[in-house]
Amino acid sequence: EESPLHPSIKEKVVSYNRKRPLTTTLTPVTDTLNMRFIHNKAYRRALASGQIVETFQDKEKVFALSEAFGREHAQPPLIYAGTGVYKLRAVEPCARIIEDILTEYRRLAELELPRF
């Protein structure tokens, strides 16, 4: 929920994941910086044209890309994401996700381990 992406883009990501999980690709953008992008048509075009490296060499272009995340796009621009984006099934606040993880951990921690 806290992501700066427009809500309609978030819903597209979640909707897409229900059909086929998204993949991401770790991409060098400068000599010292690698970023993970959703591997979609926009990414493939940007990579082939050199746009990714070009964008991250220019602070104004980086700011423009970040601003684009705040606006709705019929075809989202490059979307940088974490490795777990393919697991998203709903747009939820981070606090709820962490609480769900802790609840499941506590439940599992109480189980007796099988004996071999």
C-alpha positions as CSV (number, residue, x, y, z in Angstrom):
1,E,0.0,0.0,0.0
2,E,2.9,2.4,0.8
3,S,4.4,2.2,-2.7
4,P,4.3,5.4,-4.7
5,L,2.8,3.7,-7.7
6,H,-0.6,4.9,-8.8
7,P,-3.4,2.6,-7.4
8,S,-4.4,1.5,-10.9
9,I,-0.9,0.3,-11.6
10,K,-0.7,-1.6,-8.3
11,E,-4.0,-3.3,-9.2
12,K,-2.6,-4.2,-12.7
13,V,0.4,-5.8,-11.0
14,V,-1.8,-7.8,-8.6
15,S,-4.2,-8.7,-11.4
16,Y,-1.4,-9.9,-13.6
17,N,0.1,-12.0,-10.8
18,R,-3.2,-13.9,-10.5
19,K,-2.8,-15.1,-14.1
20,R,1.0,-15.5,-14.3
21,P,3.5,-14.3,-11.8
22,L,5.7,-11.4,-12.8
23,T,9.4,-11.8,-13.2
24,T,12.1,-9.2,-12.4
25,T,15.5,-8.7,-13.7
26,L,18.6,-7.2,-11.9
27,T,20.0,-4.6,-14.3
28,P,23.2,-2.5,-14.0
29,V,22.2,1.1,-14.4
30,T,25.5,2.8,-13.5
31,D,29.0,1.5,-12.6
32,T,28.0,1.2,-9.0
33,L,24.2,0.7,-9.1
34,N,22.1,-2.2,-10.0
35,M,18.3,-2.1,-9.9
36,R,15.6,-4.7,-10.3
37,F,12.9,-4.0,-12.9
38,I,9.7,-5.8,-13.7
39,H,10.5,-7.7,-16.9
40,N,7.8,-6.4,-19.2
41,K,7.6,-5.0,-22.7
42,A,8.6,-1.5,-21.5
43,Y,11.7,-2.9,-19.8
44,R,12.7,-4.9,-22.9
45,R,12.4,-1.8,-25.1
46,A,14.3,0.4,-22.7
47,L,17.1,-2.1,-22.3
48,A,17.4,-2.6,-26.1
49,S,17.5,1.1,-26.7
50,G,20.0,1.9,-23.9
51,Q,17.3,4.0,-22.2
52,I,17.9,2.5,-18.8
53,V,21.5,3.5,-18.6
54,E,20.8,6.8,-20.2
55,T,18.0,7.6,-17.7
56,F,20.1,6.9,-14.7
57,Q,22.9,9.1,-15.9
58,D,20.6,12.1,-15.7
59,K,19.0,13.2,-12.4
60,E,16.2,15.0,-14.1
61,K,15.2,11.9,-16.0
62,V,15.3,9.9,-12.8
63,F,13.0,12.4,-11.1
64,A,10.7,12.3,-14.1
65,L,10.5,8.5,-13.9
66,S,9.8,8.8,-10.2
67,E,7.0,11.4,-10.8
68,A,5.5,9.0,-13.5
69,F,5.0,6.5,-10.7
70,G,2.6,8.9,-9.1
71,R,0.4,9.3,-12.2
72,E,-1.8,6.7,-13.9
73,H,-0.5,5.3,-17.2
74,A,-2.3,3.1,-19.6
75,Q,1.0,1.4,-20.2
76,P,3.2,1.9,-17.1
77,P,6.7,3.1,-17.7
78,L,9.7,1.1,-16.4
79,I,8.7,-0.2,-13.0
80,Y,11.5,-0.9,-10.5
81,A,10.6,-3.5,-7.9
82,G,11.9,-5.9,-5.4
83,T,12.4,-9.6,-5.9
84,G,9.2,-10.5,-4.1
85,V,6.8,-8.6,-6.5
86,Y,5.7,-11.9,-8.0
87,K,4.2,-13.0,-4.7
88,L,1.8,-10.0,-4.5
89,R,-1.8,-11.1,-4.4
90,A,-3.3,-8.0,-2.8
91,V,-2.4,-4.4,-2.0
92,E,-1.9,-4.3,1.8
93,P,-0.1,-2.1,4.3
94,C,3.3,-3.4,5.3
95,A,2.3,-3.6,8.9
96,R,-0.4,-6.1,8.1
97,I,2.0,-8.2,6.0
98,I,4.5,-8.3,8.8
99,E,1.8,-9.2,11.3
100,D,0.7,-12.1,9.1
101,I,4.2,-13.3,8.9
102,L,4.7,-13.1,12.7
103,T,1.4,-14.9,13.3
104,E,2.3,-17.7,11.0
105,Y,5.8,-18.0,12.6
106,R,4.3,-18.2,16.1
107,R,1.8,-20.9,14.9
108,L,4.6,-22.9,13.3
109,A,7.0,-22.4,16.3
110,E,4.5,-24.1,18.6
111,L,4.4,-27.3,16.4
112,E,6.3,-30.3,17.5
113,L,9.0,-31.4,15.1
114,P,8.6,-34.8,13.6
115,R,11.0,-37.5,14.9
116,F,13.0,-39.5,12.4
